[in-house]
Amino acid sequence: MQPLEGFRVLDLTHVLAGPCATHHLRCLGAEVIKIERPGSGDPMRGSALQPDVGGLPPGFRALNAGKKSVVIDLMTAEGRAVVLRIAQGADIVVENFRPGVARRLGLGPEDVRAVQPDVIYCSISGWGQSGPNSAKGAYDHVIQAATGMMALQGNSTDRAPVKVGFPVIDIATGMAAAEAILAAVVRRLRGDRGPITIDVSMVDSALSLMSGPASSTLATGKAPEKVGNRGFVGSPGAETFATSDGHISVAANTKGQFTTLCHLLGRPELAEPPFVPAELASEAFLANLATDELREALAEAFSRASADELEAALSASGVPAARVRDLGEYLAELYPGTPGIGIAGEPVALAPPFRWERDQPLDLPKAPRLGADTAMFTD
């Protein structure tokens, strides 16, 4: 039995963060009723620009497998009345309009509680439901810029800011919302009958992802320096290096791991004084020993090595290492060797990143075509 089997979710979300949250709930067994606007539906369907895929491009399918699609015009009183009727049977409502919009539509937490007192109501936004910034618009790369995440990327202060190469904050926000909703479900199961309203923001999710550098900044008052592709502990053997046939990322953090690395590179003296103190134990981290001189010597040695061969040798010796692959290479070469989080029935979608012991792969229906389930809930 899935943990959320029997729970109904009224999904008033669109694009990424909200649909990610309800996708996780659907993967855990909840019924998710997705309300979409007439004509175009969720913008992620891309109906106008990709008519050949019938409103089901991979990005939409990835976060909407197994949901029901109901087309309702929320700009009409009749449409809002239908949504409230559906809400009467819902355990959870999730929305990601701009703060204040749900209330103006008559679909805020108080409105829904009037027809379903025990509902768990979750709002997702860029800047939170209150405060002077709440009215600001938000998209992933904008929040990366605002929160300092974009400024952390790269390795030089004189280069232009670089965003993380995928919508990391949107997905983190969706996962945070799903976590909060699950905690609220536990509250209900333990007898809490009070109103539960959840406020999940992209800025809080971004800060949570950056908890390490954020804590350092809070303690010192100074923003952290860019580290580029170096490991976070400052070990000379924890970085990404160019080889003769590509790049390799290595995490030789301890003295023992670094000694192994230097031997495999044919430069054992680099793991000895004056570069590495002789008195350090094998398991000691080589924190902040990455000097420019040592890095240049290592870079020269790496340039003569093969990334594939060095990856295999380091891994066999207990030193974490991986050739830099693109996503296609990872999915073709390494992913098949893991238990995987694929969804049977919707091959482009992924389940939450965990599994129950002895559990079978999740099997969900394909993402719905726009309005496929409207008649079921509006007749």
FIZADREN-724310 format. One record per residue (C-alpha): residue number from 1; residue in three letters; x, y, z. Coordinates in steps of 0.05 Angstrom, whole numbers, plus 32768, in hexadecimal, padded with zeros to 4 digits. Last residue first. Layout:
  pos  code     u     v     w
  NUM   Ala     X     Y     Z
...
***
This chain:
  pos  code     u     v     w
  379   Asp  7E5F  8151  7ED8
  378   Thr  7E9C  8178  7EEF
  377   Phe  7EC9  8145  7F11
  376   Met  7EC8  8109  7EE3
  375   Ala  7EBB  8135  7EA6
  374   Thr  7EFD  8159  7EAF
  373   Asp  7F28  811A  7EB1
  372   Ala  7F4D  811F  7E6F
  371   Gly  7F4D  816B  7E72
  370   Leu  7F93  8173  7E55
  369   Arg  7FB2  812F  7E47
  368   Pro  7FC6  810A  7E85
  367   Ala  800D  80F6  7E98
  366   Lys  8017  80AC  7E8D
  365   Pro  7FFC  807B  7EC0
  364   Leu  8028  806B  7EFC
  363   Asp  8052  802E  7F0D
  362   Leu  8086  8036  7F44
  361   Pro  80BD  8002  7F42
  360   Gln  80B0  7FC9  7F74
  359   Asp  80C0  7FD0  7FBD
  358   Arg  80EE  7F9F  7FE1
  357   Glu  8106  7FD6  8010
  356   Trp  80E1  8017  8002
  355   Arg  8100  8046  7FD0
  354   Phe  811E  808B  7FCF
  353   Pro  812A  80C3  7F9C
  352   Pro  80E1  80D5  7F8E
  351   Ala  80C9  80B5  7F4C
  350   Leu  80E3  80C8  7F08
  349   Ala  80BC  80D6  7EC8
  348   Val  80D3  80CA  7E80
  347   Pro  80BD  8081  7E7E
  346   Glu  8076  808C  7E95
  345   Gly  8058  8046  7E9C
  344   Ala  808E  802D  7ECB
  343   Ile  80AB  8066  7EF2
  342   Gly  80F6  806C  7EF7
  341   Ile  811A  8074  7F3A
  340   Gly  8157  8048  7F2E
  339   Pro  8174  800C  7F53
  338   Thr  81B7  8022  7F37
  337   Gly  81E2  8001  7F01
  336   Pro  81B4  8018  7ECA
  335   Tyr  81C4  8060  7EDF
  334   Leu  820E  8059  7ED0
  333   Glu  8218  8055  7E85
  332   Ala  81D9  806B  7E5F
  331   Leu  81BB  809A  7E92
  330   Tyr  8200  80B7  7EA4
  329   Glu  8213  80C0  7E5B
  328   Gly  81D3  80E4  7E4C
  327   Leu  81DC  8112  7E87
  326   Asp  8221  8128  7E71
  325   Arg  825C  8105  7E91
  324   Val  8297  811F  7EB9
  323   Arg  82BF  80E2  7ECA
  322   Ala  82B2  80CE  7F11
  321   Ala  82DD  80C6  7F4F
  320   Pro  82D6  80AF  7F97
  319   Val  8318  8091  7FAF
  318   Gly  8310  8049  7FC8
  317   Ser  8348  802B  7F9E
  316   Ala  831A  800A  7F6B
  315   Ser  82F7  804E  7F63
  314   Leu  833A  806F  7F57
  313   Ala  8350  803D  7F22
  312   Ala  830D  803E  7EFD
  311   Glu  8309  8089  7EFC
  310   Leu  8351  808E  7EE6
  309   Glu  8345  8060  7EAB
  308   Asp  8307  8085  7E95
  307   Ala  8327  80CA  7E9D
  306   Ser  8368  80B7  7E7A
  305   Ala  83A6  80D7  7E98
  304   Arg  83DA  8107  7E7C
  303   Ser  83B2  8146  7E8D
  302   Phe  83A8  812B  7ED4
  301   Ala  83F3  8131  7EE2
  300   Glu  83F6  8179  7ECA
  299   Ala  83B8  818B  7EF2
  298   Leu  83D7  816C  7F30
  297   Ala  8416  8196  7F2A
  296   Glu  83ED  81D5  7F1E
  295   Arg  83C0  81C5  7F59
  294   Leu  83FB  81BC  7F87
  293   Glu  8418  81FF  7F75
  292   Asp  83D5  8223  7F7A
  291   Thr  83CB  8208  7FC1
  290   Ala  8393  81D8  7FD4
  289   Leu  83A4  81CA  801D
  288   Asn  8363  81E8  8039
  287   Ala  834C  81A7  805A
  286   Leu  8376  8169  804D
  285   Phe  8345  813E  8073
  284   Ala  8367  810E  80A3
  283   Glu  835C  80C3  8098
  282   Ser  83A5  80B4  8089
  281   Ala  83BD  80D9  80C6
  280   Leu  83E1  811B  80BD
  279   Glu  8428  811E  80D9
  278   Ala  8449  8121  8094
  277   Pro  8428  8163  8082
  276   Val  8411  8164  8039
  275   Phe  8431  8192  8004
  274   Pro  8474  819A  8024
  273   Pro  8473  8161  8033
  272   Glu  8453  8124  8012
  271   Ala  8415  8117  7FE7
  270   Leu  8434  813A  7FAB
  269   Glu  8470  810B  7FAF
  268   Pro  8445  80D1  7F96
  267   Arg  8440  80F1  7F50
  266   Gly  8432  80B6  7F21
  265   Leu  83E8  80C9  7F1C
  264   Leu  83D4  8088  7F3E
  263   His  8405  8097  7F76
  262   Cys  83E9  80DD  7F7E
  261   Leu  83A2  80C3  7F83
  260   Thr  83B4  808F  7FB7
  259   Thr  83D7  80C3  7FE1
  258   Phe  839A  80F0  7FDB
  257   Gln  836C  80B9  7FF3
  256   Gly  8399  80AC  8030
  255   Lys  83A0  80F6  8040
  254   Thr  8355  80FE  803E
  253   Asn  832B  8124  800B
  252   Ala  833B  8100  7FCB
  251   Ala  82F8  8114  7FAC
  250   Val  8305  8111  7F61
  249   Ser  82DF  812E  7F26
  248   Ile  82F9  811A  7EE2
  247   His  82FB  8140  7EA1
  246   Gly  8304  812A  7E59
  245   Asp  8335  8102  7E2F
  244   Ser  837C  8117  7E43
  243   Thr  8363  812C  7E87
  242   Ala  8346  816E  7EA2
  241   Phe  833C  8170  7EED
  240   Thr  8300  8177  7F1B
  239   Glu  8311  8181  7F64
  238   Ala  831E  815E  7FA6
  237   Gly  8367  814A  7FA4
  236   Pro  8381  818D  7FBE
  235   Ser  8350  8189  7FF9
  234   Gly  8329  81C9  8004
  233   Val  82EF  81A9  802A
  232   Phe  82BA  81BE  7FF6
  231   Gly  82D8  8199  7FBC
  230   Arg  82F2  81C6  7F84
  229   Asn  82C9  81CF  7F45
  228   Gly  82C0  821A  7F4E
  227   Val  82CB  822D  7F96
  226   Lys  82AC  8272  7F96
  225   Glu  82B9  8299  7FD5
  224   Pro  8286  8298  800E
  223   Ala  825F  82D6  8021
  222   Lys  8279  82F8  8060
  221   Gly  8251  8306  809F
  220   Thr  8279  82D1  80C3
  219   Ala  8245  82A5  80E4
  218   Leu  820A  82B4  80B6
  217   Thr  8238  82AC  807A
  216   Ser  8251  8269  8092
  215   Ser  820A  8251  809F
  214   Ala  81F6  8267  8059
  213   Pro  8231  8243  8039
  212   Gly  821A  8201  8058
  211   Ser  81CE  820C  8056
  210   Met  81D0  821B  800B
  209   Leu  8198  81EB  7FF9
  208   Ser  8170  8207  8034
  207   Leu  817B  824D  801A
  206   Ala  815F  823A  7FD7
  205   Ser  8123  8219  7FF7
  204   Asp  8116  8258  8020
  203   Val  811A  8283  7FE2
  202   Met  80EC  8254  7FBB
  201   Ser  80B6  8259  7FEF
  200   Val  808A  8228  8014
  199   Asp  8050  8241  8040
  198   Ile  8026  820A  805F
  197   Thr  7FE0  8213  807D
  196   Ile  7FC8  81DF  80AF
  195   Pro  7F88  81EE  80D5
  194   Gly  7F80  81C6  8115
  193   Arg  7F69  817E  8117
  192   Asp  7FAB  8160  8130
  191   Gly  7F9B  8117  813E
  190   Arg  7FDC  80F3  8131
  189   Leu  7FC6  80E3  80E9
  188   Arg  7FBA  812D  80DD
  187   Arg  7FFF  8141  80F5
  186   Val  801E  8109  80CB
  185   Val  7FF9  8126  808E
  184   Ala  8017  816A  809F
  183   Ala  805D  814B  809F
  182   Leu  804E  812D  805B
  181   Ile  8037  8172  8043
  180   Ala  8078  8192  805B
  179   Glu  80A2  815D  8037
  178   Ala  807A  8167  7FF7
  177   Ala  8084  81B2  7FFC
  176   Ala  80CF  81A9  8006
  175   Met  80D3  817B  7FCA
  174   Gly  80AF  81AE  7F9F
  173   Thr  80DD  81E5  7FB8
  172   Ala  811A  81BB  7FA9
  171   Ile  8100  81AF  7F62
  170   Asp  80F4  81F9  7F55
  169   Ile  8137  820B  7F75
  168   Val  815F  81DB  7F4A
  167   Pro  8143  81F2  7F08
  166   Phe  817E  81D5  7EE0
  165   Gly  81C4  81EE  7ECE
  164   Val  81D2  8213  7F0E
  163   Lys  81D7  825C  7EFB
  162   Val  8218  827E  7EE7
  161   Pro  822C  82C4  7EFA
  160   Ala  825C  82E8  7ECA
  159   Arg  82A6  82DF  7ED6
  158   Asp  82D3  830E  7EFD
  157   Thr  82C5  82ED  7F40
  156   Ser  82E3  82AB  7F29
  155   Asn  82D4  8262  7F36
  154   Gly  828E  8256  7F1D
  153   Gln  824C  8253  7F44
  152   Leu  8242  8274  7F88
  151   Ala  8227  82B5  7F6B
  150   Met  81ED  828F  7F4B
  149   Met  81D9  8274  7F8F
  148   Gly  81DB  82B9  7FB0
  147   Thr  8191  82BC  7FC0
  146   Ala  817B  82EE  7F8B
  145   Ala  819D  82D0  7F4F
  144   Gln  8187  8289  7F5E
  143   Ile  8141  82A5  7F6B
  142   Val  8141  82C4  7F26
  141   His  815B  8283  7F07
  140   Asp  8121  825C  7F25
  139   Tyr  80E9  828C  7F15
  138   Ala  80CA  82BD  7F45
  137   Gly  809D  82FA  7F45
  136   Lys  809E  8329  7F80
  135   Ala  805E  8332  7FA9
  134   Ser  807A  830F  7FE6
  133   Asn  80B7  833C  7FEC
  132   Pro  809B  836A  8022
  131   Gly  8086  8331  804F
  130   Ser  8052  82FA  8049
  129   Gln  8040  82BD  801E
  128   Gly  8088  82AA  800F
  127   Trp  80BA  82C4  7FDC
  126   Gly  80B2  8298  7F9F
  125   Ser  8071  8275  7FAF
  124   Ile  8053  8233  7FC4
  123   Ser  8014  8230  7FEE
  122   Cys  8000  81F0  8012
  121   Tyr  7FBB  81E3  8031
  120   Ile  7FAF  81A4  805A
  119   Val  7F63  819C  805C
  118   Asp  7F40  8189  809C
  117   Pro  7F09  81BD  8098
  116   Gln  7EF3  81AB  8050
  115   Val  7EBC  81DA  8036
  114   Ala  7ECD  8218  805F
  113   Arg  7F14  81FF  8063
  112   Val  7F1B  820C  8018
  111   Asp  7F06  8254  801E
  110   Glu  7F33  8260  805B
  109   Pro  7F6F  8242  8037
  108   Gly  7F65  826D  7FF9
  107   Leu  7F39  825A  7FBF
  106   Gly  7F0C  8297  7FBB
  105   Leu  7F31  82AF  7F7D
  104   Arg  7F4C  82EA  7FA3
  103   Arg  7F64  82B9  7FD9
  102   Ala  7F89  828F  7FA6
  101   Val  7FA9  82CE  7F88
  100   Gly  7FC3  82E9  7FCA
   99   Pro  800A  82CE  7FC3
   98   Arg  801A  82BE  7F7B
   97   Phe  7FFA  827D  7F66
   96   Asn  801B  823D  7F7C
   95   Glu  7FE3  8213  7F99
   94   Val  7FE0  81D0  7FBE
   93   Val  7FA1  81B5  7FDF
   92   Ile  7FA2  8176  800A
   91   Asp  7F6D  8148  8026
   90   Ala  7F3C  8154  7FEE
   89   Gly  7EF3  813F  7FEC
   88   Gln  7ED5  8183  7FF8
   87   Ala  7F0B  81A0  7FCC
   86   Ile  7EE9  8184  7F8F
   85   Arg  7EAC  81AE  7F9F
   84   Leu  7ED8  81E9  7FAB
   83   Val  7EF6  81E0  7F66
   82   Val  7EB1  81DB  7F47
   81   Ala  7E9C  821C  7F69
   80   Arg  7EDB  823E  7F4E
   79   Gly  7EC8  822A  7F08
   78   Glu  7E81  8244  7F0F
   77   Ala  7E99  8286  7F2A
   76   Thr  7EC5  828E  7EED
   75   Met  7F0E  82A1  7EEA
   74   Leu  7F21  825C  7F04
   73   Asp  7F10  823E  7EC1
   72   Ile  7F12  81F3  7ECD
   71   Val  7F34  81BB  7EA5
   70   Val  7F40  817C  7ECE
   69   Ser  7F7F  8153  7EC4
   68   Lys  7F88  8115  7EF0
   67   Lys  7FCE  8105  7F07
   66   Gly  7FF3  80C4  7EF8
   65   Ala  8031  80E4  7EDB
   64   Asn  8032  812F  7EE4
   63   Leu  807A  8142  7EF4
   62   Ala  80A3  8120  7EBD
   61   Arg  806A  8123  7E8B
   60   Phe  806B  816E  7E8A
   59   Gly  80B6  8172  7E7C
   58   Pro  80B1  8139  7E49
   57   Pro  807E  815E  7E1E
   56   Leu  8035  8148  7E25
   55   Gly  8009  817F  7E08
   54   Gly  7FFE  8159  7DC7
   53   Val  8047  814F  7DB6
   52   Asp  8041  816D  7D70
   51   Pro  8021  81AD  7D89
   50   Gln  8063  81C2  7DA8
   49   Leu  8061  820F  7DAB
   48   Ala  8017  8218  7DBA
   47   Ser  800E  81DA  7DE6
   46   Gly  804B  81E6  7E11
   45   Arg  8030  81B5  7E45
   44   Met  805C  81D9  7E78
   43   Pro  802C  8214  7E75
   42   Asp  7FF9  81E9  7E9B
   41   Gly  7FB8  81E9  7E73
   40   Ser  7FB6  820A  7E2F
   39   Gly  7F6D  820D  7E1C
   38   Pro  7F49  820F  7E5F
   37   Arg  7F74  8218  7E9D
   36   Glu  7F8B  81DB  7EC3
   35   Ile  7F76  81BC  7F05
   34   Lys  7F9F  817E  7F17
   33   Ile  7F7C  814A  7F41
   32   Val  7FB1  8121  7F64
   31   Glu  7F9E  80DE  7F84
   30   Ala  7FD3  80CE  7FB8
   29   Gly  7FFF  8090  7FB4
   28   Leu  8045  80A6  7FC6
   27   Cys  8055  80B5  7F7D
   26   Arg  8019  80E3  7F7C
   25   Leu  8034  810A  7FB8
   24   His  8077  8111  7F96
   23   His  8055  812A  7F57
   22   Thr  802D  815B  7F82
   21   Ala  806D  817D  7F99
   20   Cys  808C  817C  7F53
   19   Pro  804C  8199  7F36
   18   Gly  8053  81D3  7F67
   17   Ala  809C  81E2  7F59
   16   Leu  809A  81D8  7F0D
   15   Val  8066  81F9  7EDF
   14   His  8020  81F9  7EFE
   13   Thr  7FFB  81EF  7F3F
   12   Leu  7FB3  81EB  7F56
   11   Asp  7FB8  81A1  7F69
   10   Leu  7F7F  8187  7F94
    9   Val  7F9E  814A  7FB6
    8   Arg  7F76  810E  7FCC
    7   Phe  7F8F  80DC  8000
    6   Gly  7F79  8094  7FFB
    5   Glu  7FBE  8079  7FEE
    4   Leu  7FF0  80A9  800D
    3   Pro  801F  8074  802A
    2   Gln  801A  8045  7FEE
    1   Met  8000  8000  8000
***
